[in-house]
Amino acid sequence: MSVLEIANSHNGYVSALQVSAAGVPRRKLTEAVERGELIQVGRGLYALPEIWEDPYLVAQHRLSRGVFSDDTALFLHGMTDRAPFSLTMTFPRSYNATAARKAGIICRTCADEVLDLGIVELTTMYGNVVRAYDLERTLCDLLRGQGTVDSQVVNPAMQAYVRGSNRDVTKLVEYSRKLGVERKIRGYLEVLL
């Protein structure tokens, strides 16, 4: 399999790891870039020239320990039409997020015991799969976020969640307990249910 075939089978993107896993020498990536068949969009990540750059995939590739969260996850879930001005990712508390901040990422941290709580794979509007928190975790994170809760984002999202057919109120309450926002979540649920 050639690097271009790998890229074509992955929505126009190919990573150095995918090339190695396929048994193709990594120098084939450099050769494809020199011929103009691929462009390098990040360290170890390449794309076909005609592909629109997917900032979510590039950020996920570059910052693989991060998980899309807060308003970014809400947008990926299709629960808001407000595209995030800056992407938000959650990292382990011990993670050095300097590179992420320099890249313009809003960085959140959480304790290791809840870091993996609610991780799912979502498809970006560009058709690529990235890691984000599920809807229940996202709603909890929005309520426990730094500073003031943006009611123009949270209120419509909670209303849509309660009206939605895929809601899992038991999971939402369980997550809220683990994340320390049970009182806030129950307050929304009492009003909306």
Beta strands, then each sheet from edge to edge (+ up, - down):
strand 1: 13-15
strand 2: 39-42
strand 3: 45-47
strand 4: 67-68
strand 5: 88-92
strand 6: 106-110
strand 7: 119-123
strand 8: 129-133
sheet 1: 1+ 3- 2+
sheet 2: 4+ 5- 6-
sheet 3: 7+ 8-
end
